[in-house]
Amino acid sequence: MDPSESSPSDRKEEEQPAASLPLPAAFLEFLGDNGLDPMLYSASDTIPRYIRLKPGVESRMVSEIESELKCELWKVPWLPNFYAIPPEVQIAGSKAYQQGKIYGIDAASGAAILALDVQPGDHVLDLCAAPGAKLCMLADMLGNTGSLTGVDVAKHRLAACRTMLQKYSLGDRSRLFVANGTFFSILPSNSSLGSIEESTGIKDNGSIFSEWTSKRSWKERQKSKKAKAAGSPHPPSTSEPELIYYGKDSGLVGVRKCDVLCPSADVDACTSGYDKVLVDAECTHDGSIKHIQKFEFWGWETMDRRVLDAQRIDNLLHLQLDRRTK
């Protein structure tokens, strides 16, 4: 193989041996209990990070970004617009990042989107949308067609999705709901399944969606305060989905709220209303080498709370296994 075609991880291994992470005793015990070799985490410094260039800027921007980041961009041949860079390179301070021309995204996330085989005009539902890189890629692939609905149980993480969609000018055909994805049953906004009032008897109060604004009403602010006071980071499965963002071409502007926000009585009908559904569920992160490496900066003492906490793992397990019973 031509040395110029070698991957960044190959080159890193040739330059110096991998450094072991100072894994804490509790995590080593966790690995032992699950039959995992701690040496799996020793190669963290050889694993590249990945960025995606916004389509349309690739051909003229690669050399400019390389100059700004002071590193070579290695093209990922099987993932369009993806490039690998050395793991120590920071992109947040670059003009390309600040101007919305590049964003960080794992190759594994890109692979999930690629497998979804999104086509122009599709109506796509992402049930675990936060923190937003996959949403941006989906919106890029849809372009000015179809629609994109993002759902997540964590409002503060979904707010990050909203920020990303706006930063990269990709939110015009998108809408975001805070909801438990296992119970989400709101149809695509373009659905022609008839009026909610006609099918359910719900009375229309005349309220319609105007153009979205970040300003919240007094009622919405009070609702948010009550939710924070309740102390639960996730909405209960019985609570109504909360719409926190919609774009000007999302199909909501000028539409009656009762026709959009009332869940479908038939979950199967809701599922069939979308052309593609993505579920990249939250995990414990104990298998992610790059995630574990972050504890060098966060502090290894926080690992018990962030990764090893038994209640957190149990909650995740039940959330992932949960499904609506008929």
C-alpha positions, 0 to 999 in steps of 0.5 A: 500500500502506498504510504500516502494512502495509509490511515491516520491511525496507522501513521500514529502507530508507526510514530510512537507506541500507544499510551495507556489510560490511567483507568481507575480501580472501579472501572477495572473491576467493571471490565473484569466482571464483564470479561473485557481486557483493559488493553482495549482502551490503551490505543486511545491516542491512535484513534482519529476523530472525524469531521464532516464538511457541509456539502458544496464546500468540499472541493474548494475548502479542503486545503484551506481547512488543512492550513487552518487546522495545521493538519492533513485531512484524510478522506473517508472513501466510504462516507461522503464528505467525511474526513479523519484528522489527528485526535489531538486537533481541536476544531472549535476555534477554527473559522470553518467550524464557526462559520458552519462549514464543518462539524464533528461527527463519529464515523459510526454515526455516519454509517448509521445514516448511510444504512438508512438510505435516505432519499430525496422527499423522504419523511424521516423520524430520528427517535434519539436525536441529541446532540444533533450531528446525525440530524445535520447529516440527515437534513443535508441529505434531504436538502429542500425535500421531505421533512425531518422530525427529531425526538429526544427525552432530554430537553437540554440535549435537544436544545443543542440539536436546535442550535446545530440546525440553525448554525448550519442553516439546516432547520427549515424543514425540521421540527424537534419534540421533547418526548419519550421515543417509545411512545411518540406517535405524532404523524408527519406534518404533511399527513393527509390522514384527515382532520384530528377534529373529524377523527377524534372529536377534539375541538379546534380552538383556532390556534395555529402555528405562526413562524417559529421564534425563540421567545417563549410565552409566560405560560411556557416559561412557567411550564418549564419551571414546574418541569425543573422543580419536578427533578426528573431529567426525562419526561414521563411516557404519559406526558405530551410531546413538547415542540421546541423548534420547527422550521419555516418549511416544516409544514407547520406554519399556518397549520392548526395546532390541534391537527399536529400535536394530537398523537395518533391513536394507532402507533402502527399508523404513525410508524407507517407515516414516516418513510425512514425511522432512525433509532441510535439509542443512548448507551452506557458508553463503557465500550467507547474508547473515545468517551472513556478518554474524556475522563482524563479531562472530566476527572476519573472521580466522576466516572462512577456517576457518569458511567458506572452508576447502577441506577443510571444503567438500569434506567437506560436498560428499561428505556431501551427495552420499553415499548408500547403494549397493545 
